[in-house]
Every structure is written in C-alpha cells, then in structure tokens.
C-alpha cells in the first residue's frame, strides 16, 4: 500500500501530484483497503456503524463540487465537517479510500430510494473529483471514468450488487442535489456492466407535462417513477417536487435535455427502463 503522499513507481511526476493529508488524518489509524485498485488510504474520522443491521446493497456516485482536489480531500477527511465517502476518485485515475466499506460513511444525507430512507447505511459512497455545476462543470476525464468503472465492478462483485443499484446522488436526493450530473457518462459505465441504462428515446415535438398539469397522466408518471425507486408523492399534481424528480431522472437517463418537462422521450425512456428491470426490482 502506498503512503498517502507517495506516487506509484514509474509514474509521471507531471501528472501525479502528492495528495494532501488533512490536519488530524495523520493521527487516524490506517486500514487495509478493500479494493486492489486503491492507490492511497487517507483515513477519515467521519464515519459510524451501519444502522439496523443494514449492509451495502447500492453504490451512490457523487461529484465533489469544489474548486480543487485538495479542498475536497480536506473536507472529506477532516473532523468537524460531518461529511465523508468510502472512496475519492481523482482526475488522473488514482483512487483514495477514506472509510472502510464495512462502515457507514456520511455522504448521502437526507435521501430515499425504493423504500429505504437511511441511504448511508445501505450504500457505498464514491466521490468523483469534479468542480461541478457551481464551478464550470468540466467533462470527466476518460482515465477517471475508467477508474470509477473498475472500482464499481469490484464493489458489485464483493457485495453481489445488481447494476440498477448504482445510482447518482441526485437520484436519491432530487430536491437537493445535481451530482454527478448530466455530463457523467452513465452509458460508458453500463457498457461495462455498471449501472442500469437504455438508449434514451429521441426527442421529438409534442405535448409535455409541466408545472400546473394535473390528472391521470401525471398520476401514471408518478407511479412509474416510484416503481423505479424515486421518492415521489402520487397525487396526480405536477408540482415542484414532481418536477425535481423528473429533472433528476433526466440528468441520469435522458441527459440530452434536462428541463423538468415530461415529453415523449422522457416517458418512453422511463418505460423502457422499467421493462428491462428484473421483476423483483420494481417497488
């Protein structure tokens, strides 16, 4: 195992930057990484035990949403911030583990998926270094996506996770979060068996559901989103919370246009996803 400040032998010094060790992290007991693709361990003090006997049965992907990697690592690995993740994936493809998979990291916050509200207790959280929407939202480098894919594949094997249980932070917290966002290449991960994906239906002109729409069509939409796993009220009213869920769905599954309006493309893509789920997966 490499020390937190060391680069792998033979690495390109221009590409590999020494990782910062946040204040207090050096005093934390280290641990053996769960994954062979981990290059560094920087223990975070921000974790606890998983509640109610829950074990990891989903992966939640995030972006860090901060201007630089050093600040993101410091925030995730410093006492008093009350945030952490199991893994951090750098832009150059290095993977840092900060919390053992057996423990409950504090990455998801208030959320919901398929009947479960304590997302932290049943998930493994991966933070992907990216400045996010508030700081220009750059593309994700290919080496970083390759590292995320390899990491997720190993986690899925260790915990017998199904592809549809790999989610974005915005999926489990649509009213609060946008990450990892519409630029995240979910289709590339799905090509390697990570995540659930269908080709989005083409965008065509036609009727849409929008704020203020009400009736059976809205109710059917809400039931379909709830069946897939989203936390949504099924009242037949296309209100702000429903629009937030639709926006989150589009960020993940129909990223070509993220506007919160339900068109033929959004509906058809949702139905195709439901049809391709294992029968026991729908709620």
ZADO-1210 file (C-alpha; in nm, 4 decimals, padded with zeros to 6 digits):
<atoms>
<atom x="00.0000" y="00.0000" z="00.0000" code="UNK" pos="1"/>
<atom x="00.1373" y="00.3390" z="-00.0947" code="UNK" pos="2"/>
<atom x="00.1613" y="00.6057" z="00.1697" code="UNK" pos="3"/>
<atom x="-00.0800" y="00.8981" z="00.1266" code="UNK" pos="4"/>
<atom x="00.1890" y="01.1262" z="-00.0117" code="UNK" pos="5"/>
<atom x="00.3657" y="00.8826" z="-00.2403" code="UNK" pos="6"/>
<atom x="00.3162" y="00.8308" z="-00.6136" code="UNK" pos="7"/>
<atom x="00.3299" y="00.4842" z="-00.7700" code="UNK" pos="8"/>
<atom x="00.6669" y="00.3781" z="-00.9028" code="UNK" pos="9"/>
<atom x="00.7351" y="00.4880" z="-01.2579" code="UNK" pos="10"/>
<atom x="00.4518" y="00.7422" z="-01.2563" code="UNK" pos="11"/>
<atom x="00.4622" y="01.0667" z="-01.4495" code="UNK" pos="12"/>
<atom x="00.5513" y="01.3332" z="-01.1978" code="UNK" pos="13"/>
<atom x="00.3754" y="01.5982" z="-01.4060" code="UNK" pos="14"/>
<atom x="00.0513" y="01.4014" z="-01.3858" code="UNK" pos="15"/>
<atom x="00.0766" y="01.2671" z="-01.0332" code="UNK" pos="16"/>
<atom x="00.0500" y="01.5249" z="-00.7575" code="UNK" pos="17"/>
<atom x="00.1204" y="01.4429" z="-00.3959" code="UNK" pos="18"/>
<atom x="-00.2024" y="01.4024" z="-00.2041" code="UNK" pos="19"/>
<atom x="-00.2598" y="01.6349" z="00.0904" code="UNK" pos="20"/>
<atom x="-00.3001" y="01.4841" z="00.4359" code="UNK" pos="21"/>
<atom x="-00.5684" y="01.6864" z="00.6171" code="UNK" pos="22"/>
<atom x="-00.4953" y="01.8007" z="00.9705" code="UNK" pos="23"/>
<atom x="-00.5735" y="01.5186" z="01.2096" code="UNK" pos="24"/>
<atom x="-00.5860" y="01.2481" z="00.9450" code="UNK" pos="25"/>
<atom x="-00.2237" y="01.1547" z="01.0094" code="UNK" pos="26"/>
<atom x="-00.3249" y="01.0538" z="01.3633" code="UNK" pos="27"/>
<atom x="-00.6072" y="00.8280" z="01.2456" code="UNK" pos="28"/>
<atom x="-00.5411" y="00.4523" z="01.2449" code="UNK" pos="29"/>
<atom x="-00.4926" y="00.3290" z="00.8920" code="UNK" pos="30"/>
<atom x="-00.6595" y="00.0236" z="00.7429" code="UNK" pos="31"/>
<atom x="-00.6126" y="-00.2220" z="00.4595" code="UNK" pos="32"/>
<atom x="-00.8028" y="-00.1054" z="00.1511" code="UNK" pos="33"/>
<atom x="-01.0991" y="-00.3136" z="00.0403" code="UNK" pos="34"/>
<atom x="-01.0115" y="-00.2839" z="-00.3281" code="UNK" pos="35"/>
<atom x="-00.6965" y="-00.3707" z="-00.5185" code="UNK" pos="36"/>
<atom x="-00.7404" y="-00.0617" z="-00.7359" code="UNK" pos="37"/>
<atom x="-00.6905" y="00.1727" z="-00.4393" code="UNK" pos="38"/>
<atom x="-00.3619" y="00.3624" z="-00.4612" code="UNK" pos="39"/>
<atom x="-00.3801" y="00.5560" z="-00.1319" code="UNK" pos="40"/>
<atom x="-00.5507" y="00.5385" z="00.2052" code="UNK" pos="41"/>
<atom x="-00.6282" y="00.8616" z="00.3899" code="UNK" pos="42"/>
<atom x="-00.8459" y="00.7675" z="00.6883" code="UNK" pos="43"/>
<atom x="-01.1393" y="00.9971" z="00.7586" code="UNK" pos="44"/>
<atom x="-01.2715" y="01.0387" z="01.1134" code="UNK" pos="45"/>
<atom x="-01.6231" y="01.0889" z="00.9772" code="UNK" pos="46"/>
<atom x="-01.7967" y="00.7516" z="00.9858" code="UNK" pos="47"/>
<atom x="-02.0015" y="00.5241" z="01.2077" code="UNK" pos="48"/>
<atom x="-02.1670" y="00.1847" z="01.2230" code="UNK" pos="49"/>
<atom x="-02.4342" y="00.0881" z="00.9704" code="UNK" pos="50"/>
<atom x="-02.7782" y="00.1060" z="01.1308" code="UNK" pos="51"/>
<atom x="-03.0428" y="-00.1652" z="01.1686" code="UNK" pos="52"/>
<atom x="-02.8051" y="-00.4365" z="01.0529" code="UNK" pos="53"/>
<atom x="-02.8061" y="-00.2980" z="00.7001" code="UNK" pos="54"/>
<atom x="-02.5308" y="-00.3977" z="00.4590" code="UNK" pos="55"/>
<atom x="-02.4246" y="-00.2281" z="00.1353" code="UNK" pos="56"/>
<atom x="-02.6709" y="-00.3001" z="-00.1439" code="UNK" pos="57"/>
<atom x="-02.6208" y="00.0110" z="-00.3562" code="UNK" pos="58"/>
<atom x="-02.3487" y="00.2444" z="-00.4780" code="UNK" pos="59"/>
<atom x="-02.4060" y="00.6207" z="-00.4804" code="UNK" pos="60"/>
<atom x="-02.1895" y="00.8322" z="-00.7101" code="UNK" pos="61"/>
<atom x="-02.1181" y="01.1976" z="-00.6343" code="UNK" pos="62"/>
<atom x="-01.9033" y="01.4766" z="-00.7640" code="UNK" pos="63"/>
<atom x="-01.7103" y="01.6805" z="-00.5101" code="UNK" pos="64"/>
<atom x="-01.8342" y="02.0170" z="-00.6387" code="UNK" pos="65"/>
<atom x="-01.5341" y="02.2087" z="-00.5080" code="UNK" pos="66"/>
<atom x="-01.2752" y="02.4193" z="-00.6932" code="UNK" pos="67"/>
<atom x="-00.9775" y="02.1920" z="-00.6295" code="UNK" pos="68"/>
<atom x="-00.8978" y="01.8340" z="-00.5219" code="UNK" pos="69"/>
<atom x="-00.7027" y="01.9434" z="-00.2154" code="UNK" pos="70"/>
<atom x="-01.0010" y="02.1241" z="-00.0677" code="UNK" pos="71"/>
<atom x="-01.2296" y="01.8317" z="-00.1439" code="UNK" pos="72"/>
<atom x="-00.9999" y="01.5788" z="00.0227" code="UNK" pos="73"/>
<atom x="-00.9587" y="01.8070" z="00.3237" code="UNK" pos="74"/>
<atom x="-01.3338" y="01.8422" z="00.3632" code="UNK" pos="75"/>
<atom x="-01.3983" y="01.4686" z="00.3353" code="UNK" pos="76"/>
<atom x="-01.1165" y="01.3698" z="00.5691" code="UNK" pos="77"/>
<atom x="-01.1237" y="01.6371" z="00.8412" code="UNK" pos="78"/>
<atom x="-01.3034" y="01.6148" z="01.1730" code="UNK" pos="79"/>
<atom x="-01.5909" y="01.8549" z="01.2211" code="UNK" pos="80"/>
<atom x="-01.7114" y="01.8639" z="00.8609" code="UNK" pos="81"/>
<atom x="-01.9517" y="01.5732" z="00.9157" code="UNK" pos="82"/>
<atom x="-01.9085" y="01.4533" z="00.5570" code="UNK" pos="83"/>
<atom x="-01.7140" y="01.1630" z="00.4111" code="UNK" pos="84"/>
<atom x="-01.7224" y="00.8938" z="00.1460" code="UNK" pos="85"/>
<atom x="-01.5731" y="00.5497" z="00.1145" code="UNK" pos="86"/>
<atom x="-01.3727" y="00.6449" z="-00.1931" code="UNK" pos="87"/>
<atom x="-01.2439" y="00.9501" z="-00.3784" code="UNK" pos="88"/>
<atom x="-01.1535" y="00.9155" z="-00.7468" code="UNK" pos="89"/>
<atom x="-00.9075" y="01.1744" z="-00.8746" code="UNK" pos="90"/>
<atom x="-00.8986" y="01.3164" z="-01.2266" code="UNK" pos="91"/>
<atom x="-00.5789" y="01.1250" z="-01.3034" code="UNK" pos="92"/>
<atom x="-00.7442" y="00.7952" z="-01.2133" code="UNK" pos="93"/>
<atom x="-00.5959" y="00.7459" z="-00.8681" code="UNK" pos="94"/>
<atom x="-00.8373" y="00.6093" z="-00.6103" code="UNK" pos="95"/>
<atom x="-00.8221" y="00.7038" z="-00.2432" code="UNK" pos="96"/>
<atom x="-01.0106" y="00.5070" z="00.0202" code="UNK" pos="97"/>
<atom x="-01.1053" y="00.7054" z="00.3284" code="UNK" pos="98"/>
<atom x="-01.3645" y="00.4846" z="00.5056" code="UNK" pos="99"/>
<atom x="-01.3758" y="00.1016" z="00.5149" code="UNK" pos="100"/>
<atom x="-01.6672" y="-00.0459" z="00.3238" code="UNK" pos="101"/>
<atom x="-01.7957" y="-00.2146" z="00.6394" code="UNK" pos="102"/>
<atom x="-01.8557" y="00.1254" z="00.7989" code="UNK" pos="103"/>
<atom x="-02.1224" y="00.3902" z="00.7361" code="UNK" pos="104"/>
<atom x="-01.9800" y="00.6930" z="00.5575" code="UNK" pos="105"/>
<atom x="-02.1636" y="01.0255" z="00.5677" code="UNK" pos="106"/>
<atom x="-02.2100" y="01.1016" z="00.2000" code="UNK" pos="107"/>
<atom x="-02.5782" y="01.0907" z="00.1042" code="UNK" pos="108"/>
<atom x="-02.7547" y="01.2999" z="00.3662" code="UNK" pos="109"/>
<atom x="-03.1339" y="01.3065" z="00.3577" code="UNK" pos="110"/>
<atom x="-03.2491" y="01.0782" z="00.0793" code="UNK" pos="111"/>
<atom x="-03.4748" y="00.7971" z="-00.0335" code="UNK" pos="112"/>
<atom x="-03.4632" y="00.5068" z="-00.2766" code="UNK" pos="113"/>
<atom x="-03.7013" y="00.2153" z="-00.3231" code="UNK" pos="114"/>
<atom x="-03.8419" y="00.2324" z="00.0286" code="UNK" pos="115"/>
<atom x="-03.5133" y="00.2977" z="00.2103" code="UNK" pos="116"/>
<atom x="-03.4519" y="00.6320" z="00.3843" code="UNK" pos="117"/>
<atom x="-03.1171" y="00.5620" z="00.5532" code="UNK" pos="118"/>
<atom x="-02.9156" y="00.5643" z="00.2333" code="UNK" pos="119"/>
<atom x="-02.5823" y="00.5934" z="00.4170" code="UNK" pos="120"/>
<atom x="-02.6410" y="00.2660" z="00.5996" code="UNK" pos="121"/>
<atom x="-02.7150" y="00.0642" z="00.2853" code="UNK" pos="122"/>
<atom x="-02.4722" y="00.2200" z="00.0377" code="UNK" pos="123"/>
<atom x="-02.1110" y="00.2744" z="-00.0573" code="UNK" pos="124"/>
<atom x="-02.0352" y="00.6333" z="-00.1489" code="UNK" pos="125"/>
<atom x="-01.7872" y="00.7351" z="-00.4191" code="UNK" pos="126"/>
<atom x="-01.6833" y="01.0988" z="-00.4565" code="UNK" pos="127"/>
<atom x="-01.5523" y="01.1872" z="-00.8021" code="UNK" pos="128"/>
<atom x="-01.3260" y="01.4908" z="-00.8225" code="UNK" pos="129"/>
<atom x="-01.5094" y="01.7427" z="-01.0411" code="UNK" pos="130"/>
<atom x="-01.5771" y="02.1103" z="-00.9815" code="UNK" pos="131"/>
<atom x="-01.9466" y="02.0649" z="-01.0503" code="UNK" pos="132"/>
<atom x="-02.2156" y="02.2995" z="-01.1742" code="UNK" pos="133"/>
<atom x="-02.1163" y="02.5896" z="-00.9483" code="UNK" pos="134"/>
<atom x="-01.7563" y="02.5945" z="-01.0764" code="UNK" pos="135"/>
<atom x="-01.7839" y="02.5441" z="-01.4522" code="UNK" pos="136"/>
<atom x="-01.8688" y="02.1711" z="-01.4558" code="UNK" pos="137"/>
<atom x="-01.5858" y="02.0284" z="-01.6711" code="UNK" pos="138"/>
<atom x="-01.6050" y="01.6978" z="-01.8536" code="UNK" pos="139"/>
<atom x="-01.4955" y="01.3860" z="-01.6677" code="UNK" pos="140"/>
<atom x="-01.1549" y="01.2644" z="-01.7983" code="UNK" pos="141"/>
<atom x="-01.1549" y="00.9193" z="-01.9560" code="UNK" pos="142"/>
<atom x="-00.8950" y="00.7822" z="-01.7117" code="UNK" pos="143"/>
<atom x="-01.1143" y="00.8941" z="-01.4229" code="UNK" pos="144"/>
<atom x="-01.4194" y="00.7201" z="-01.5683" code="UNK" pos="145"/>
<atom x="-01.2145" y="00.4045" z="-01.6259" code="UNK" pos="146"/>
<atom x="-01.1111" y="00.4123" z="-01.2593" code="UNK" pos="147"/>
<atom x="-01.4704" y="00.4651" z="-01.1396" code="UNK" pos="148"/>
<atom x="-01.5827" y="00.1736" z="-01.3558" code="UNK" pos="149"/>
<atom x="-01.3144" y="-00.0618" z="-01.2230" code="UNK" pos="150"/>
<atom x="-01.3862" y="00.0407" z="-00.8648" code="UNK" pos="151"/>
<atom x="-01.7616" y="-00.0118" z="-00.9042" code="UNK" pos="152"/>
<atom x="-01.7171" y="-00.3506" z="-01.0694" code="UNK" pos="153"/>
<atom x="-01.5141" y="-00.4711" z="-00.7726" code="UNK" pos="154"/>
<atom x="-01.7679" y="-00.3384" z="-00.5226" code="UNK" pos="155"/>
<atom x="-02.0517" y="-00.5041" z="-00.7139" code="UNK" pos="156"/>
<atom x="-01.8715" y="-00.8380" z="-00.7057" code="UNK" pos="157"/>
<atom x="-01.7838" y="-00.8157" z="-00.3362" code="UNK" pos="158"/>
<atom x="-02.1381" y="-00.7260" z="-00.2305" code="UNK" pos="159"/>
<atom x="-02.3392" y="-00.9006" z="-00.5045" code="UNK" pos="160"/>
<atom x="-02.4957" y="-00.5736" z="-00.6210" code="UNK" pos="161"/>
<atom x="-02.7200" y="-00.5532" z="-00.9242" code="UNK" pos="162"/>
<atom x="-02.6449" y="-00.2924" z="-01.1945" code="UNK" pos="163"/>
<atom x="-02.9647" y="-00.0958" z="-01.1261" code="UNK" pos="164"/>
<atom x="-02.8405" y="-00.0330" z="-00.7718" code="UNK" pos="165"/>
<atom x="-02.5676" y="00.2025" z="-00.8963" code="UNK" pos="166"/>
<atom x="-02.7200" y="00.5495" z="-00.8611" code="UNK" pos="167"/>
<atom x="-02.6380" y="00.9168" z="-00.8582" code="UNK" pos="168"/>
<atom x="-02.6680" y="01.1478" z="-00.5594" code="UNK" pos="169"/>
<atom x="-02.9384" y="01.3376" z="-00.7484" code="UNK" pos="170"/>
<atom x="-03.1416" y="01.0165" z="-00.7798" code="UNK" pos="171"/>
<atom x="-03.1651" y="00.9647" z="-00.4046" code="UNK" pos="172"/>
<atom x="-03.1873" y="01.3385" z="-00.3191" code="UNK" pos="173"/>
<atom x="-03.3535" y="01.5061" z="-00.6201" code="UNK" pos="174"/>
<atom x="-03.4668" y="01.8155" z="-00.4314" code="UNK" pos="175"/>
<atom x="-03.1160" y="01.8947" z="-00.3064" code="UNK" pos="176"/>
<atom x="-02.8541" y="01.7588" z="-00.5439" code="UNK" pos="177"/>
<atom x="-02.7462" y="01.7664" z="-00.9096" code="UNK" pos="178"/>
<atom x="-02.4440" y="01.5367" z="-00.8951" code="UNK" pos="179"/>
<atom x="-02.2836" y="01.3649" z="-01.0699" code="UNK" pos="180"/>
<atom x="-02.4869" y="01.5476" z="-01.3331" code="UNK" pos="181"/>
<atom x="-02.5784" y="01.5277" z="-01.6975" code="UNK" pos="182"/>
<atom x="-02.2175" y="01.5172" z="-01.8186" code="UNK" pos="183"/>
<atom x="-02.1461" y="01.1974" z="-01.6304" code="UNK" pos="184"/>
<atom x="-02.1189" y="00.9164" z="-01.8901" code="UNK" pos="185"/>
<atom x="-02.3560" y="00.6599" z="-01.7426" code="UNK" pos="186"/>
<atom x="-02.3735" y="00.4870" z="-02.0805" code="UNK" pos="187"/>
<atom x="-01.9984" y="00.4168" z="-02.0708" code="UNK" pos="188"/>
<atom x="-02.0246" y="00.2553" z="-01.7276" code="UNK" pos="189"/>
<atom x="-02.3223" y="00.0496" z="-01.8401" code="UNK" pos="190"/>
<atom x="-02.1183" y="-00.0886" z="-02.1291" code="UNK" pos="191"/>
<atom x="-01.9016" y="-00.2495" z="-01.8606" code="UNK" pos="192"/>
<atom x="-02.1957" y="-00.3754" z="-01.6554" code="UNK" pos="193"/>
<atom x="-02.2068" y="-00.0855" z="-01.4103" code="UNK" pos="194"/>
<atom x="-02.5448" y="00.0813" z="-01.3751" code="UNK" pos="195"/>
<atom x="-02.8771" y="00.0415" z="-01.5496" code="UNK" pos="196"/>
<atom x="-02.9145" y="00.2085" z="-01.8887" code="UNK" pos="197"/>
<atom x="-03.1209" y="00.2084" z="-02.2047" code="UNK" pos="198"/>
<atom x="-03.0674" y="00.4244" z="-02.5093" code="UNK" pos="199"/>
<atom x="-03.2745" y="00.7406" z="-02.4483" code="UNK" pos="200"/>
<atom x="-03.5696" y="00.7765" z="-02.6816" code="UNK" pos="201"/>
<atom x="-03.5309" y="01.0515" z="-02.9438" code="UNK" pos="202"/>
<atom x="-03.6549" y="01.3980" z="-02.8536" code="UNK" pos="203"/>
<atom x="-03.9464" y="01.4982" z="-03.0759" code="UNK" pos="204"/>
<atom x="-04.2033" y="01.7748" z="-03.0686" code="UNK" pos="205"/>
<atom x="-04.5233" y="01.7035" z="-02.8851" code="UNK" pos="206"/>
<atom x="-04.7257" y="01.7536" z="-02.5703" code="UNK" pos="207"/>
<atom x="-04.5473" y="01.7906" z="-02.2382" code="UNK" pos="208"/>
<atom x="-04.6369" y="01.7771" z="-01.8728" code="UNK" pos="209"/>
<atom x="-04.5240" y="02.0836" z="-01.6820" code="UNK" pos="210"/>
<atom x="-04.5939" y="02.2757" z="-01.3635" code="UNK" pos="211"/>
<atom x="-04.9663" y="02.3008" z="-01.3121" code="UNK" pos="212"/>
<atom x="-05.0596" y="01.9934" z="-01.5179" code="UNK" pos="213"/>
<atom x="-05.2917" y="01.7574" z="-01.3318" code="UNK" pos="214"/>
<atom x="-05.4782" y="01.4367" z="-01.3945" code="UNK" pos="215"/>
<atom x="-05.4394" y="01.0679" z="-01.4706" code="UNK" pos="216"/>
<atom x="-05.1356" y="01.1112" z="-01.6955" code="UNK" pos="217"/>
<atom x="-04.9459" y="01.2813" z="-01.4156" code="UNK" pos="218"/>
<atom x="-05.0568" y="01.0135" z="-01.1709" code="UNK" pos="219"/>
<atom x="-04.9330" y="00.7396" z="-01.4041" code="UNK" pos="220"/>
<atom x="-04.5991" y="00.9188" z="-01.4397" code="UNK" pos="221"/>
<atom x="-04.5612" y="00.9485" z="-01.0624" code="UNK" pos="222"/>
<atom x="-04.6421" y="00.5807" z="-01.0124" code="UNK" pos="223"/>
<atom x="-04.3841" y="00.4841" z="-01.2770" code="UNK" pos="224"/>
<atom x="-04.1111" y="00.6946" z="-01.1160" code="UNK" pos="225"/>
<atom x="-04.1987" y="00.5494" z="-00.7741" code="UNK" pos="226"/>
<atom x="-04.1829" y="00.1960" z="-00.9170" code="UNK" pos="227"/>
<atom x="-03.8338" y="00.2667" z="-01.0416" code="UNK" pos="228"/>
<atom x="-03.7296" y="00.3803" z="-00.6921" code="UNK" pos="229"/>
<atom x="-03.7653" y="00.7573" z="-00.6751" code="UNK" pos="230"/>
<atom x="-03.9232" y="00.9194" z="-00.3723" code="UNK" pos="231"/>
<atom x="-04.2309" y="01.0983" z="-00.5089" code="UNK" pos="232"/>
<atom x="-04.5855" y="01.1777" z="-00.3993" code="UNK" pos="233"/>
<atom x="-04.8503" y="01.0117" z="-00.6157" code="UNK" pos="234"/>
<atom x="-05.1253" y="01.2731" z="-00.6132" code="UNK" pos="235"/>
<atom x="-05.1773" y="01.3493" z="-00.9829" code="UNK" pos="236"/>
<atom x="-05.0409" y="01.7032" z="-00.9465" code="UNK" pos="237"/>
<atom x="-04.7396" y="01.8133" z="-01.1494" code="UNK" pos="238"/>
<atom x="-04.5943" y="02.0305" z="-00.8751" code="UNK" pos="239"/>
<atom x="-04.2411" y="02.1462" z="-00.7889" code="UNK" pos="240"/>
<atom x="-04.1373" y="01.8220" z="-00.6112" code="UNK" pos="241"/>
<atom x="-04.2517" y="01.6149" z="-00.9107" code="UNK" pos="242"/>
<atom x="-04.0556" y="01.8433" z="-01.1436" code="UNK" pos="243"/>
<atom x="-03.7453" y="01.7956" z="-00.9277" code="UNK" pos="244"/>
<atom x="-03.7721" y="01.4181" z="-00.9580" code="UNK" pos="245"/>
<atom x="-03.8240" y="01.4395" z="-01.3337" code="UNK" pos="246"/>
<atom x="-03.5200" y="01.6678" z="-01.3611" code="UNK" pos="247"/>
<atom x="-03.3102" y="01.4171" z="-01.1659" code="UNK" pos="248"/>
<atom x="-03.4346" y="01.1365" z="-01.3885" code="UNK" pos="249"/>
<atom x="-03.3367" y="01.3322" z="-01.6995" code="UNK" pos="250"/>
<atom x="-02.9892" y="01.4127" z="-01.5630" code="UNK" pos="251"/>
<atom x="-02.9238" y="01.0418" z="-01.5288" code="UNK" pos="252"/>
<atom x="-03.1207" y="00.8746" z="-01.8072" code="UNK" pos="253"/>
<atom x="-03.2048" y="01.1419" z="-02.0713" code="UNK" pos="254"/>
<atom x="-02.9208" y="01.3941" z="-02.0392" code="UNK" pos="255"/>
<atom x="-02.9589" y="01.5444" z="-02.3867" code="UNK" pos="256"/>
<atom x="-03.2205" y="01.7830" z="-02.2463" code="UNK" pos="257"/>
<atom x="-03.2646" y="01.8480" z="-01.8751" code="UNK" pos="258"/>
<atom x="-03.5637" y="02.0779" z="-01.8374" code="UNK" pos="259"/>
<atom x="-03.8038" y="01.9028" z="-01.5984" code="UNK" pos="260"/>
<atom x="-04.0729" y="01.8818" z="-01.8669" code="UNK" pos="261"/>
<atom x="-04.2152" y="01.5379" z="-01.9370" code="UNK" pos="262"/>
<atom x="-04.2154" y="01.4764" z="-02.3099" code="UNK" pos="263"/>
<atom x="-04.2479" y="01.1618" z="-02.5189" code="UNK" pos="264"/>
<atom x="-03.8735" y="01.0938" z="-02.4887" code="UNK" pos="265"/>
<atom x="-03.8782" y="01.1074" z="-02.1085" code="UNK" pos="266"/>
<atom x="-04.1845" y="00.8826" z="-02.0802" code="UNK" pos="267"/>
<atom x="-04.0606" y="00.6291" z="-02.3346" code="UNK" pos="268"/>
<atom x="-03.7172" y="00.6094" z="-02.1734" code="UNK" pos="269"/>
<atom x="-03.8725" y="00.5579" z="-01.8294" code="UNK" pos="270"/>
<atom x="-04.0965" y="00.2778" z="-01.9568" code="UNK" pos="271"/>
<atom x="-03.8017" y="00.1089" z="-02.1298" code="UNK" pos="272"/>
<atom x="-03.6025" y="00.1198" z="-01.8079" code="UNK" pos="273"/>
<atom x="-03.8889" y="-00.0316" z="-01.6096" code="UNK" pos="274"/>
<atom x="-03.9395" y="-00.3033" z="-01.8697" code="UNK" pos="275"/>
<atom x="-03.5715" y="-00.4022" z="-01.8537" code="UNK" pos="276"/>
<atom x="-03.5511" y="-00.4256" z="-01.4740" code="UNK" pos="277"/>
<atom x="-03.5534" y="-00.7632" z="-01.3004" code="UNK" pos="278"/>
<atom x="-03.9100" y="-00.8370" z="-01.1927" code="UNK" pos="279"/>
<atom x="-03.8168" y="-00.8273" z="-00.8235" code="UNK" pos="280"/>
<atom x="-03.6565" y="-00.4826" z="-00.8550" code="UNK" pos="281"/>
<atom x="-03.9637" y="-00.2633" z="-00.9026" code="UNK" pos="282"/>
<atom x="-04.1260" y="-00.1239" z="-00.5909" code="UNK" pos="283"/>
</atoms>
